[in-house]
């Protein structure tokens, strides 16, 4: 099974001038509900982060 690394560019609600990059390592199984799961985990761990840009997908093929 291939590991996929998702690089997410987000920006905190309190400081709109600062961008934050978050890397998520996921397996191919979780790829179907990717956006929903990422938003859930991000809001839980990093309070309220708004995902502005689209998710770049990079696979280590």
TORMIDREN-631798 format. One record per residue: z, y, x of N, C-alpha, C in turn; residue in three letters; residue number from 1. Coordinates in pm, 1 decimal, m for minus. Layout:
% TORMIDREN-631798
{nw: Z; nv: Y; nu: X; caw: Z; cav: Y; cau: X; cw: Z; cv: Y; cu: X; rest: Ala; nr: NUM}
...
% end
This chain:
% TORMIDREN-631798
{nw: 0.0; nv: m120.2; nu: 83.0; caw: 0.0; cav: 0.0; cau: 0.0; cw: 0.0; cv: 125.6; cu: 86.8; rest: Unk; nr: 1}
{nw: m80.4; nv: 219.2; nu: 52.6; caw: m97.1; cav: 338.9; cau: 132.9; cw: 4.7; cv: 445.9; cu: 96.4; rest: Unk; nr: 2}
{nw: 55.9; nv: 512.2; nu: 197.7; caw: 148.0; cav: 622.2; cau: 172.0; cw: 71.5; cv: 753.4; cu: 161.1; rest: Unk; nr: 3}
{nw: 104.2; nv: 831.2; nu: 59.4; caw: 39.3; cav: 960.5; cau: 41.3; cw: 140.9; cv: 1070.8; cu: 68.2; rest: Unk; nr: 4}
{nw: 98.7; nv: 1170.2; nu: 142.5; caw: 185.8; cav: 1283.7; cau: 169.8; cw: 136.8; cv: 1403.4; cu: 90.9; rest: Unk; nr: 5}
{nw: 222.8; nv: 1454.5; nu: 4.1; caw: 186.5; cav: 1570.3; cau: m75.4; cw: 249.2; cv: 1695.0; cu: m14.1; rest: Unk; nr: 6}
{nw: 167.0; nv: 1794.5; nu: 11.9; caw: 217.9; cav: 1921.2; cau: 62.2; cw: 212.5; cv: 2022.8; cu: m51.4; rest: Unk; nr: 7}
{nw: 329.0; nv: 2070.5; nu: m90.1; caw: 337.8; cav: 2159.6; cau: m204.4; cw: 374.2; cv: 2299.0; cu: m156.9; rest: Unk; nr: 8}
{nw: 299.7; nv: 2397.3; nu: m202.2; caw: 329.0; cav: 2535.5; cau: m167.1; cw: 396.3; cv: 2600.8; cu: m287.0; rest: Unk; nr: 9}
{nw: 523.3; nv: 2635.2; nu: m270.4; caw: 597.8; cav: 2692.8; cau: m381.3; cw: 660.3; cv: 2824.5; cu: m338.8; rest: Unk; nr: 10}
{nw: 707.6; nv: 2898.2; nu: m437.5; caw: 769.0; cav: 3026.2; cau: m406.4; cw: 891.2; cv: 3043.2; cu: m495.1; rest: Unk; nr: 11}
{nw: 1007.8; nv: 3068.3; nu: m435.3; caw: 1131.1; cav: 3080.8; cau: m513.6; cw: 1124.4; cv: 3197.9; cu: m610.1; rest: Unk; nr: 12}
{nw: 1192.7; nv: 3186.3; nu: m722.4; caw: 1190.1; cav: 3291.3; cau: m823.2; cw: 1262.2; cv: 3417.8; cu: m776.6; rest: Unk; nr: 13}
{nw: 1360.4; nv: 3401.0; nu: m687.5; caw: 1437.9; cav: 3517.2; cau: m644.7; cw: 1366.0; cv: 3599.2; cu: m538.7; rest: Unk; nr: 14}
{nw: 1285.1; nv: 3533.3; nu: m456.6; caw: 1217.7; cav: 3604.0; cau: m348.3; cw: 1069.3; cv: 3570.1; cu: m350.4; rest: Unk; nr: 15}
{nw: 988.2; nv: 3658.1; nu: m408.0; caw: 846.1; cav: 3628.8; cau: m425.3; cw: 765.1; cv: 3656.1; cu: m299.3; rest: Unk; nr: 16}
{nw: 828.4; nv: 3712.9; nu: m197.1; caw: 755.4; cav: 3742.1; cau: m74.1; cw: 759.2; cv: 3625.5; cu: 24.4; rest: Unk; nr: 17}
{nw: 841.3; nv: 3527.2; nu: m3.4; caw: 857.7; cav: 3415.5; cau: 89.7; cw: 802.3; cv: 3287.1; cu: 30.1; rest: Unk; nr: 18}
{nw: 713.8; nv: 3222.3; nu: 107.4; caw: 656.0; cav: 3096.3; cau: 62.6; cw: 730.8; cv: 2980.1; cu: 126.1; rest: Unk; nr: 19}
{nw: 741.6; nv: 2871.3; nu: 51.5; caw: 812.2; cav: 2753.7; cau: 100.0; cw: 717.7; cv: 2634.1; cu: 91.1; rest: Unk; nr: 20}
{nw: 712.2; nv: 2557.2; nu: 198.3; caw: 629.5; cav: 2436.8; cau: 198.0; cw: 719.1; cv: 2313.9; cu: 192.4; rest: Unk; nr: 21}
{nw: 688.1; nv: 2225.2; nu: 101.5; caw: 768.6; cav: 2105.2; cau: 83.3; cw: 677.5; cv: 1984.0; cu: 94.9; rest: Unk; nr: 22}
{nw: 719.9; nv: 1887.6; nu: 174.3; caw: 642.8; cav: 1764.7; cau: 189.1; cw: 708.5; cv: 1653.0; cu: 109.5; rest: Unk; nr: 23}
{nw: 626.5; nv: 1579.0; nu: 36.8; caw: 676.9; cav: 1464.1; cau: m39.0; cw: 596.4; cv: 1341.1; cu: 0.6; rest: Unk; nr: 24}
{nw: 667.9; nv: 1237.0; nu: 39.2; caw: 601.9; cav: 1109.4; cau: 69.6; cw: 607.6; cv: 1020.1; cu: m54.2; rest: Unk; nr: 25}
{nw: 490.7; nv: 979.7; nu: m99.7; caw: 484.1; cav: 902.4; cau: m222.8; cw: 395.9; cv: 779.8; cu: m202.5; rest: Unk; nr: 26}
{nw: 421.2; nv: 678.9; nu: m282.1; caw: 335.0; cav: 562.0; cau: m279.2; cw: 226.5; cv: 577.0; cu: m385.4; rest: Unk; nr: 27}
{nw: 130.4; nv: 488.6; nu: m382.6; caw: 18.3; cav: 497.8; cau: m475.9; cw: 62.5; cv: 475.5; cu: m620.8; rest: Unk; nr: 28}
{nw: 173.4; nv: 406.4; nu: m641.4; caw: 219.6; cav: 380.1; cau: m777.6; cw: 260.5; cv: 508.9; cu: m849.4; rest: Unk; nr: 29}
{nw: 322.4; nv: 600.3; nu: m776.3; caw: 374.1; cav: 721.3; cau: m839.9; cw: 266.9; cv: 828.2; cu: m855.3; rest: Unk; nr: 30}
{nw: 143.4; nv: 793.4; nu: m821.0; caw: 37.7; cav: 893.9; cau: m821.4; cw: m5.2; cv: 934.7; cu: m962.0; rest: Unk; nr: 31}
{nw: 23.5; nv: 853.0; nu: m1063.3; caw: m23.6; cav: 882.1; cau: m1198.5; cw: 51.6; cv: 1000.4; cu: m1259.5; rest: Unk; nr: 32}
{nw: 185.2; nv: 996.8; nu: m1250.6; caw: 263.6; cav: 1105.7; cau: m1307.2; cw: 314.8; cv: 1199.6; cu: m1198.4; rest: Unk; nr: 33}
{nw: 225.9; nv: 1228.6; nu: m1105.0; caw: 267.9; cav: 1300.7; cau: m984.4; cw: 322.3; cv: 1440.1; cu: m1015.8; rest: Unk; nr: 34}
{nw: 243.9; nv: 1518.9; nu: m1087.7; caw: 284.9; cav: 1656.6; cau: m1115.1; cw: 417.8; cv: 1664.2; cu: m1187.4; rest: Unk; nr: 35}
{nw: 433.5; nv: 1580.4; nu: m1287.4; caw: 555.6; cav: 1580.7; cau: m1367.0; cw: 678.0; cv: 1544.1; cu: m1282.5; rest: Unk; nr: 36}
{nw: 663.3; nv: 1440.1; nu: m1199.9; caw: 774.7; cav: 1395.3; cau: m1117.3; cw: 811.4; cv: 1499.4; cu: m1011.4; rest: Unk; nr: 37}
{nw: 709.8; nv: 1561.9; nu: m952.4; caw: 735.4; cav: 1660.3; cau: m848.6; cw: 807.6; cv: 1782.0; cu: m905.1; rest: Unk; nr: 38}
{nw: 762.2; nv: 1828.4; nu: m1020.4; caw: 825.7; cav: 1943.9; cau: m1082.8; cw: 970.8; cv: 1912.8; cu: m1117.8; rest: Unk; nr: 39}
{nw: 995.9; nv: 1792.0; nu: m1166.4; caw: 1131.3; cav: 1751.9; cau: m1201.3; cw: 1221.9; cv: 1749.1; cu: m1078.6; rest: Unk; nr: 40}
{nw: 1174.4; nv: 1684.4; nu: m972.0; caw: 1257.5; cav: 1672.2; cau: m852.5; cw: 1277.5; cv: 1807.2; cu: m784.8; rest: Unk; nr: 41}
{nw: 1175.3; nv: 1890.9; nu: m789.3; caw: 1186.9; cav: 2022.7; cau: m728.0; cw: 1287.6; cv: 2109.4; cu: m801.4; rest: Unk; nr: 42}
{nw: 1282.4; nv: 2107.2; nu: m934.1; caw: 1373.9; cav: 2190.7; cau: m1010.7; cw: 1517.8; cv: 2143.5; cu: m995.3; rest: Unk; nr: 43}
{nw: 1535.4; nv: 2013.5; nu: m975.2; caw: 1669.9; cav: 1961.3; cau: m956.4; cw: 1726.6; cv: 1999.5; cu: m819.6; rest: Unk; nr: 44}
{nw: 1646.7; nv: 1985.0; nu: m714.9; caw: 1698.1; cav: 2001.9; cau: m579.8; cw: 1694.4; cv: 2146.9; cu: m532.8; rest: Unk; nr: 45}
{nw: 1600.3; nv: 2222.5; nu: m577.8; caw: 1582.3; cav: 2357.3; cau: m525.2; cw: 1595.9; cv: 2461.5; cu: m636.0; rest: Unk; nr: 46}
{nw: 1685.9; nv: 2434.8; nu: m729.9; caw: 1706.6; cav: 2524.2; cau: m843.2; cw: 1574.8; cv: 2547.5; cu: m914.9; rest: Unk; nr: 47}
{nw: 1530.8; nv: 2669.7; nu: m926.9; caw: 1406.1; cav: 2694.2; cau: m999.0; cw: 1297.1; cv: 2738.8; cu: m903.3; rest: Unk; nr: 48}
{nw: 1203.9; nv: 2651.2; nu: m879.1; caw: 1088.2; cav: 2685.5; cau: m797.8; cw: 965.1; cv: 2674.7; cu: m885.7; rest: Unk; nr: 49}
{nw: 880.5; nv: 2772.2; nu: m874.4; caw: 759.6; cav: 2770.9; cau: m955.0; cw: 642.1; cv: 2729.6; cu: m867.1; rest: Unk; nr: 50}
{nw: 574.3; nv: 2626.5; nu: m907.4; caw: 460.8; cav: 2579.4; cau: m828.8; cw: 339.7; cv: 2667.6; cu: m859.1; rest: Unk; nr: 51}
{nw: 300.6; nv: 2745.2; nu: m758.8; caw: 192.7; cav: 2840.8; cau: m778.5; cw: 56.8; cv: 2778.3; cu: m746.3; rest: Unk; nr: 52}
{nw: 49.0; nv: 2716.7; nu: m629.4; caw: m79.1; cav: 2665.2; cau: m584.6; cw: m92.2; cv: 2517.5; cu: m619.7; rest: Unk; nr: 53}
{nw: m213.0; nv: 2468.6; nu: m616.1; caw: m236.3; cav: 2327.8; cau: m644.5; cw: m186.4; cv: 2242.2; cu: m529.4; rest: Unk; nr: 54}
{nw: m165.0; nv: 2118.4; nu: m556.7; caw: m111.0; cav: 2025.7; cau: m458.1; cw: m224.0; cv: 1974.5; cu: m369.7; rest: Unk; nr: 55}
{nw: m203.0; nv: 1986.5; nu: m239.1; caw: m301.1; cav: 1932.2; cau: m146.3; cw: m264.8; cv: 1787.4; cu: m116.6; rest: Unk; nr: 56}
{nw: m362.9; nv: 1702.5; nu: m127.1; caw: m338.5; cav: 1560.8; cau: m103.6; cw: m395.4; cv: 1521.0; cu: 32.2; rest: Unk; nr: 57}
{nw: m307.8; nv: 1466.8; nu: 115.3; caw: m352.9; cav: 1418.6; cau: 245.3; cw: m307.1; cv: 1274.0; cu: 261.5; rest: Unk; nr: 58}
{nw: m401.5; nv: 1184.8; nu: 278.9; caw: m366.8; cav: 1044.3; cau: 297.9; cw: m384.7; cv: 1008.0; cu: 444.2; rest: Unk; nr: 59}
{nw: m295.8; nv: 920.6; nu: 495.0; caw: m308.4; cav: 877.4; cau: 633.8; cw: m395.4; cv: 752.9; cu: 642.9; rest: Unk; nr: 60}
{nw: m516.4; nv: 764.1; nu: 595.6; caw: m607.1; cav: 649.3; cau: 595.9; cw: m664.9; cv: 630.2; cu: 735.1; rest: Unk; nr: 61}
% end
